[in-house]
Amino acid sequence: MAETGDFAAWLLWMPMRPKLAPHLMQQNGQKMLQAIPSNLGILNASTNGARMTTTWLEAHVPGFAELSKAERQAIADFTMLWTLFESRVLATQGSAQKIVEVVEGWEQTSTFGATSYDRELAYFQDRYVANGEMTCHFDGLKLRANDQPALVQAVLDGSNASPRDRLIAMLIVVLRYRNNLFHGIKWQYKLKGQLDNFSHANAVLMRVLEQHGDLHGE
């Protein structure tokens, strides 16, 4: 499902399946055909509503129409992944301080598995460092004083290879993506060209959630 509208429709469709499927399997072909349109009407209505939202965004938000389907999907996925990450991992405290706290906890129990993020770290290093100097993209992160800017820079330029600090730095970069997106800073750049950023951020969030998100708990 490439469009976020398709995803919204899917969310509405899923709760209907347990009720719809047994009923359909027990009926003859004619009744099956009668049952399908009434349920699909709900699905079509949700899809049309989502498409109306997309049409409105394309008409009113600068740069939204130029985003590819992949870019839109990556940004939508990031929004959902970050919300889950902040809830399950950061205890609803989305801050650099909380990131440091939870990573230090993983370090004490030897559960942070920093080497499994090597590909994502390499991407961030390539983006934010060139010829030994920080690139303009690094300034675009808008790191604040409490975002551990010295630590993040040292990890990105390779002068700090501590497994603990590498994971902290990556998660703070992802945090800055979150803040810059939700607070509107990235909209100033019209979001174009952000596919790789959000794709790698999503990979980090998914891996952290798999390891530490208690996805099978209550």
C-alpha positions in Angstrom: 0.0 0.0 0.0 1.9 3.0 -1.3 -0.6 5.7 -0.4 -1.3 6.7 3.2 -5.0 6.7 2.1 -4.8 3.0 1.4 -3.3 2.5 4.8 -6.1 4.3 6.5 -8.6 2.2 4.6 -6.8 -1.0 5.6 -7.0 0.0 9.3 -10.8 0.2 9.0 -11.0 -3.0 7.0 -9.1 -5.1 9.5 -11.6 -5.0 12.4 -14.4 -6.1 10.0 -12.6 -9.3 8.8 -13.3 -11.6 11.8 -17.0 -10.7 11.6 -17.3 -10.7 7.8 -15.3 -13.8 6.8 -17.1 -16.5 8.8 -20.5 -15.1 7.7 -19.4 -15.2 4.0 -18.0 -18.7 4.2 -21.3 -20.0 5.6 -23.6 -18.4 2.9 -24.2 -19.4 -0.7 -22.8 -17.4 -3.5 -25.8 -15.1 -3.8 -25.7 -14.1 -0.2 -22.0 -13.6 -0.4 -22.4 -11.1 -3.2 -25.1 -9.3 -1.1 -22.9 -9.1 1.9 -19.8 -7.8 0.2 -21.1 -4.4 -1.1 -22.4 -3.2 2.3 -19.1 -3.8 3.9 -17.0 -2.6 1.1 -19.1 0.6 1.1 -17.5 1.4 4.5 -14.1 0.6 3.1 -14.7 2.8 0.0 -15.9 5.7 2.1 -12.8 5.6 4.2 -10.6 5.4 1.1 -12.4 8.3 -0.5 -12.1 10.4 2.7 -8.3 9.7 2.8 -8.0 10.6 -0.9 -9.8 13.9 -0.1 -7.2 14.6 2.5 -4.4 13.8 0.1 -6.0 16.1 -2.5 -6.3 18.9 0.0 -2.7 18.5 1.0 -1.5 18.6 -2.6 -3.5 21.8 -3.2 -2.6 23.7 -0.1 0.7 22.4 1.3 3.8 23.7 -0.5 5.8 20.8 -1.9 3.5 18.0 -0.9 2.4 17.3 -4.5 6.0 16.8 -5.5 6.6 14.1 -3.0 6.7 10.6 -4.4 4.5 7.8 -3.1 7.6 6.3 -1.5 8.4 9.6 0.3 4.9 10.0 1.6 4.8 6.4 2.8 8.2 6.7 4.6 7.0 9.9 6.4 3.7 8.3 7.3 5.5 5.2 8.6 8.0 7.3 10.6 5.1 9.1 12.3 3.6 5.8 13.5 6.9 4.2 14.4 8.0 7.2 16.4 4.7 7.3 18.3 5.1 3.6 19.2 8.8 4.1 20.1 8.1 7.1 22.4 5.4 5.2 24.1 7.0 1.7 24.5 10.7 2.7 24.9 10.8 6.3 26.1 7.8 6.1 28.5 6.2 9.0 26.6 9.3 11.2 27.3 10.7 12.1 23.9 13.9 13.8 24.8 17.7 13.3 24.4 18.0 12.9 28.2 15.5 10.0 28.2 17.4 8.4 25.2 20.6 8.5 27.2 18.9 7.0 30.2 17.4 4.1 28.4 20.5 3.3 26.4 22.6 3.4 29.6 20.1 0.9 31.0 20.6 -1.4 28.0 24.4 -1.1 28.4 24.2 -2.3 32.0 22.3 -5.4 30.9 24.4 -5.8 27.7 21.3 -5.7 25.5 21.7 -2.8 23.2 23.3 -4.6 20.3 24.9 -1.5 18.8 26.7 -3.4 16.0 23.3 -4.2 14.4 22.9 -0.6 13.5 26.2 -0.3 11.5 24.5 0.3 8.1 22.3 3.1 9.5 25.3 4.7 11.3 27.3 4.6 8.0 24.4 6.4 6.3 24.3 9.1 8.9 28.1 9.5 8.8 28.1 9.9 5.0 25.3 12.4 5.2 26.7 14.6 8.0 30.4 14.4 7.4 32.4 15.0 4.2 36.2 15.3 4.0 36.5 15.4 7.8 34.1 18.4 8.1 30.5 18.5 9.2 28.2 19.2 6.2 25.4 21.7 6.0 23.0 18.9 6.7 24.4 18.6 10.2 23.4 22.2 10.9 20.0 21.3 9.6 19.5 18.9 12.4 19.1 22.0 14.7 20.7 20.2 17.7 20.0 22.0 20.9 22.3 22.3 23.9 20.5 19.4 25.7 20.7 17.2 22.6 24.3 16.2 23.3 25.7 17.9 20.2 29.3 17.2 21.0 28.6 13.5 21.5 26.6 13.3 18.3 29.3 15.1 16.3 32.0 12.9 17.7 30.2 9.8 16.7 29.4 11.0 13.3 32.9 12.1 12.5 34.3 8.8 13.9 36.3 10.1 16.8 34.0 8.4 19.2 33.4 4.7 18.6 31.8 3.8 21.9 28.9 1.4 21.2 26.8 3.2 23.9 27.4 6.6 22.3 26.9 5.3 18.8 23.4 4.2 19.6 22.7 7.4 21.6 23.8 9.5 18.7 21.7 7.7 16.1 18.6 7.9 18.3 19.2 11.6 18.9 19.4 12.1 15.1 16.1 10.3 14.8 14.7 12.5 17.6 15.7 15.6 15.6 13.9 14.2 12.5 10.9 13.9 14.7 11.1 17.4 16.2 11.9 19.0 12.8 9.0 17.3 11.2 6.4 17.8 13.9 7.4 21.3 14.6 7.3 22.3 11.0 11.0 22.9 10.3 11.3 20.2 7.6 8.2 21.7 5.9 10.4 24.8 5.2 12.4 22.5 2.9 9.1 21.1 1.4 10.2 17.6 2.6 11.6 16.7 -0.8 14.7 14.5 -0.7 13.9 13.1 2.7 13.2 9.5 1.6 16.6 8.1 2.6 16.6 10.0 5.9 13.2 8.6 7.0 13.9 5.1 5.6 17.1 4.8 7.7 15.4 6.4 10.7 12.5 3.8 10.3 15.0 1.0 10.2 16.6 2.2 13.5 13.2 2.5 15.2 12.0 -0.9 14.0 15.1 -2.6 15.3 15.0 -0.9 18.6 11.3 -1.7 19.0 11.9 -5.4 18.2 14.6 -5.5 20.8 13.2 -3.3 23.5 9.6 -2.4 22.7 7.9 -5.3 24.4 5.6 -5.6 21.4 4.1 -8.8 22.6 3.3 -7.5 26.1 0.2 -5.9 27.4 
